[in-house]
Amino acid sequence: MGHASVNSDRFCFLFYLDCFTSINMSPASDKGSVGGYEPKHVERASQSGDAADLTALGYKPELQRNRSMFTLLFQSLAIAAIPYGFGAPLINAVYGGGQLAMFLGWIVVCILDECIAISLGELAARWPTSAGPYYWSFQIASPKYRTVLSFITGWTWLVGNWTITLSVNFGFASLLAGGISIFLPEYDWQPWKLVLIFYGLCVFTWVIVAFGNKFLPTVDTFCAAFTAITIFIVCVYLSTEAKDGRHSPSYTLGHFDPNLSGWGKFGFWVGALPSAYTFSAIGMITAMAEECGDVTVKLPRAMSLCVPVGCIAGLFFIIPICATLPPLEILLEAPLGQVLPVIFYRVTGSKAGAMALVALVLIVTLFCSISITVAASRTTWAFARDRAIPLSRVWSKVDKRHGTPIMALTLTTIIEMLLGLIYLGSSSAFNAFIAVGVIGLAASYAIPIFLSMLTRRAGVNTAPWTFGNKFGWIINILAVAWICFEMFLFTLPVAIPVNAVTMNYAVVVFFGFMAISAVWYVVHARHVYKGPPESDGLTK
């Protein structure tokens, strides 16, 4: 039975992998106009390959193409960092009612996030540049509005990249402090101490990303393997120890307490926030488009595989936690809101054992910090290349020796460190940056997908990688609907009635960023930003 099960699982995975990696998806016969003009489809160059393709998209090659489909997949899984992505904000699932929101919420969110991944994959296949969503919006929108729309998309994209990266780095500091609190429950974690840990990680990550470019694909590969090992160890440890006992199968997968958040049954969606946060940055690997060969196929394949692979792996992490979850009221008192160390301690009954599990998750988070910083720095560089941010000439330079946009990386790191100072004044205001990261990324995904729908998918139907017109429409509609609802969820307070501590300032922070970008556009950017280069994209 054991061998049969393994062979069956292996067959299912290989079948699924083959389905996605062989997708060519016959394009629809209609070749309507895109953005109000008849497209002159650019056929894929056969002589100079990827360099010629990028030139056709309006850019000169500057970065090293040292990534494959699998290293892109591993990077996307490293960014998702399931033990951290789901574990760090797990207190939201506690407020959201417990096991049902954790288990069923994970499955529902994964299905909907896969629709986003496929929708973005189609766009990336047609226009594979590091500029990503704002480039797509410019090419699809009508000439009258495309410059402004691409600027708005670009800034939501950039703000989302910066703040979601910030959330990972500060999440590392918070999780580390939560783990140490197992040994030192009376220790006073003053805000400045967490900020110092956060700064240390920012500097460490900057050094690795700036000077280790040739090794980064290997780092992503190792991270994916280490994440799998961590999930396996947590699964086995929690399943065999369970000092507080185990719940019945029905309780493990179906328990729901609607009274903790004040939202009633709607609290289920509050409990789904950790799942949504885990895959919120699925589109960030589009910033790696200019560092992968045969990108029109390999990039969308990697994106479309990330969610199903991560979904299955995540169940081996989530179900043991659901089966051994301590009383929810106890978890609400977790130091710094980090419930994962408390769960590990209660289940294992050992401080050393709990800290060992926390250490594994911290290592996963460390790798996630590296991978997500790489993607965010490429996004900053691409936007600067198109003269959309102040001092663009400085930030758009690529270090020839290391093949890395070090100045864009430096700007990304500085912005993170400055925003981290907010925590010194208000932990509630800082927590808004986590929500802003998700909202910014989600908005930047929705704009080009919706614009593509307005043009009857004319551009993506003829892309080298597409799900075709019929299934593409269904996937796009689900993606946009979920994004809108997801953005709404991340503006809500976790619990009501609201006070100064539980208030969600995400809307204020997000529109504050947008106001700054609007002022910049009116004062200067509108005179220099004309959008990315115009291109009809690549077709089969």
Secondary structure in CASP SS format (residue, H / E / C, confidence):
PFRMAT SS
TARGET T0000
AUTHOR 0000-0000-0000
METHOD secondary structure of the structure
MODEL  1
M C 1.00
G H 1.00
H H 1.00
A H 1.00
S H 1.00
V H 1.00
N H 1.00
S H 1.00
D H 1.00
R H 1.00
F H 1.00
C H 1.00
F H 1.00
L H 1.00
F H 1.00
Y H 1.00
L H 1.00
D H 1.00
C H 1.00
F H 1.00
T H 1.00
S C 1.00
I C 1.00
N C 1.00
M C 1.00
S C 1.00
P C 1.00
A C 1.00
S C 1.00
D C 1.00
K C 1.00
G C 1.00
S C 1.00
V E 1.00
G C 1.00
G C 1.00
Y E 1.00
E C 1.00
P C 1.00
K C 1.00
H C 1.00
V E 1.00
E E 1.00
R C 1.00
A C 1.00
S C 1.00
Q C 1.00
S C 1.00
G C 1.00
D H 1.00
A H 1.00
A H 1.00
D H 1.00
L H 1.00
T H 1.00
A H 1.00
L C 1.00
G C 1.00
Y C 1.00
K C 1.00
P C 1.00
E C 1.00
L C 1.00
Q C 1.00
R C 1.00
N C 1.00
R E 1.00
S C 1.00
M H 1.00
F H 1.00
T H 1.00
L H 1.00
L H 1.00
F H 1.00
Q H 1.00
S H 1.00
L H 1.00
A H 1.00
I H 1.00
A H 1.00
A C 1.00
I H 1.00
P H 1.00
Y H 1.00
G H 1.00
F H 1.00
G H 1.00
A C 1.00
P C 1.00
L C 1.00
I H 1.00
N H 1.00
A H 1.00
V H 1.00
Y H 1.00
G C 1.00
G C 1.00
G C 1.00
Q H 1.00
L H 1.00
A H 1.00
M H 1.00
F H 1.00
L H 1.00
G H 1.00
W H 1.00
I H 1.00
V H 1.00
V H 1.00
C H 1.00
I H 1.00
L H 1.00
D H 1.00
E H 1.00
C H 1.00
I H 1.00
A H 1.00
I H 1.00
S H 1.00
L H 1.00
G H 1.00
E H 1.00
L H 1.00
A H 1.00
A H 1.00
R H 1.00
W C 1.00
P C 1.00
T C 1.00
S C 1.00
A C 1.00
G C 1.00
P H 1.00
Y H 1.00
Y H 1.00
W H 1.00
S H 1.00
F H 1.00
Q H 1.00
I H 1.00
A C 1.00
S C 1.00
P C 1.00
K C 1.00
Y C 1.00
R H 1.00
T H 1.00
V H 1.00
L H 1.00
S H 1.00
F H 1.00
I H 1.00
T H 1.00
G H 1.00
W H 1.00
T H 1.00
W H 1.00
L H 1.00
V H 1.00
G H 1.00
N H 1.00
W H 1.00
T H 1.00
I H 1.00
T H 1.00
L H 1.00
S H 1.00
V H 1.00
N H 1.00
F H 1.00
G H 1.00
F H 1.00
A H 1.00
S H 1.00
L H 1.00
L H 1.00
A H 1.00
G H 1.00
G H 1.00
I H 1.00
S H 1.00
I H 1.00
F H 1.00
L C 1.00
P C 1.00
E C 1.00
Y C 1.00
D C 1.00
W C 1.00
Q C 1.00
P H 1.00
W H 1.00
K H 1.00
L H 1.00
V H 1.00
L H 1.00
I H 1.00
F H 1.00
Y H 1.00
G H 1.00
L H 1.00
C H 1.00
V H 1.00
F H 1.00
T H 1.00
W H 1.00
V H 1.00
I H 1.00
V H 1.00
A H 1.00
F H 1.00
G C 1.00
N H 1.00
K H 1.00
F H 1.00
L H 1.00
P H 1.00
T H 1.00
V H 1.00
D H 1.00
T H 1.00
F H 1.00
C H 1.00
A H 1.00
A H 1.00
F H 1.00
T H 1.00
A H 1.00
I H 1.00
T H 1.00
I H 1.00
F H 1.00
I H 1.00
V H 1.00
C H 1.00
V H 1.00
Y H 1.00
L H 1.00
S H 1.00
T H 1.00
E C 1.00
A C 1.00
K C 1.00
D C 1.00
G C 1.00
R C 1.00
H C 1.00
S C 1.00
P H 1.00
S H 1.00
Y H 1.00
T H 1.00
L H 1.00
G H 1.00
H C 1.00
F C 1.00
D C 1.00
P C 1.00
N C 1.00
L C 1.00
S C 1.00
G C 1.00
W C 1.00
G H 1.00
K H 1.00
F H 1.00
G H 1.00
F H 1.00
W H 1.00
V H 1.00
G H 1.00
A C 1.00
L H 1.00
P H 1.00
S H 1.00
A H 1.00
Y H 1.00
T H 1.00
F C 1.00
S C 1.00
A C 1.00
I H 1.00
G H 1.00
M H 1.00
I H 1.00
T H 1.00
A H 1.00
M H 1.00
A H 1.00
E H 1.00
E H 1.00
C E 1.00
G C 1.00
D C 1.00
V H 1.00
T H 1.00
V H 1.00
K H 1.00
L H 1.00
P H 1.00
R H 1.00
A H 1.00
M H 1.00
S H 1.00
L H 1.00
C H 1.00
V H 1.00
P H 1.00
V H 1.00
G H 1.00
C H 1.00
I H 1.00
A H 1.00
G H 1.00
L H 1.00
F H 1.00
F H 1.00
I H 1.00
I H 1.00
P H 1.00
I H 1.00
C H 1.00
A H 1.00
T H 1.00
L C 1.00
P C 1.00
P C 1.00
L H 1.00
E H 1.00
I H 1.00
L H 1.00
L C 1.00
E C 1.00
A C 1.00
P H 1.00
L H 1.00
G H 1.00
Q C 1.00
V H 1.00
L H 1.00
P H 1.00
V H 1.00
I H 1.00
F H 1.00
Y H 1.00
R H 1.00
V H 1.00
T H 1.00
G C 1.00
S C 1.00
K H 1.00
A H 1.00
G H 1.00
A H 1.00
M H 1.00
A H 1.00
L H 1.00
V H 1.00
A H 1.00
L H 1.00
V H 1.00
L H 1.00
I H 1.00
V H 1.00
T H 1.00
L H 1.00
F H 1.00
C H 1.00
S H 1.00
I H 1.00
S H 1.00
I H 1.00
T H 1.00
V H 1.00
A H 1.00
A H 1.00
S H 1.00
R H 1.00
T H 1.00
T H 1.00
W H 1.00
A H 1.00
F H 1.00
A H 1.00
R H 1.00
D C 1.00
R C 1.00
A C 1.00
I C 1.00
P C 1.00
L C 1.00
S H 1.00
R H 1.00
V H 1.00
W H 1.00
S C 1.00
K C 1.00
V C 1.00
D E 1.00
K C 1.00
R C 1.00
H C 1.00
G C 1.00
T E 1.00
P C 1.00
I H 1.00
M H 1.00
A H 1.00
L H 1.00
T H 1.00
L H 1.00
T H 1.00
T H 1.00
I H 1.00
I H 1.00
E H 1.00
M H 1.00
L H 1.00
L H 1.00
G H 1.00
L C 1.00
I H 1.00
Y H 1.00
L H 1.00
G H 1.00
S C 1.00
S H 1.00
S H 1.00
A H 1.00
F H 1.00
N H 1.00
A H 1.00
F H 1.00
I H 1.00
A H 1.00
V H 1.00
G H 1.00
V H 1.00
I H 1.00
G H 1.00
L H 1.00
A H 1.00
A H 1.00
S H 1.00
Y H 1.00
A H 1.00
I H 1.00
P H 1.00
I H 1.00
F H 1.00
L H 1.00
S H 1.00
M H 1.00
L H 1.00
T C 1.00
R C 1.00
R C 1.00
A C 1.00
G C 1.00
V H 1.00
N H 1.00
T H 1.00
A C 1.00
P C 1.00
W C 1.00
T C 1.00
F C 1.00
G H 1.00
N H 1.00
K H 1.00
F H 1.00
G H 1.00
W H 1.00
I H 1.00
I H 1.00
N H 1.00
I H 1.00
L H 1.00
A H 1.00
V H 1.00
A H 1.00
W H 1.00
I H 1.00
C H 1.00
F H 1.00
E H 1.00
M H 1.00
F H 1.00
L H 1.00
F C 1.00
T C 1.00
L C 1.00
P C 1.00
V C 1.00
A C 1.00
I C 1.00
P C 1.00
V C 1.00
N C 1.00
A C 1.00
V C 1.00
T C 1.00
M C 1.00
N C 1.00
Y C 1.00
A H 1.00
V H 1.00
V H 1.00
V H 1.00
F H 1.00
F H 1.00
G H 1.00
F H 1.00
M H 1.00
A H 1.00
I H 1.00
S H 1.00
A H 1.00
V H 1.00
W H 1.00
Y H 1.00
V H 1.00
V H 1.00
H H 1.00
A H 1.00
R H 1.00
H H 1.00
V H 1.00
Y C 1.00
K C 1.00
G C 1.00
P C 1.00
P C 1.00
E C 1.00
S C 1.00
D C 1.00
G C 1.00
L E 1.00
T E 1.00
K C 1.00
END
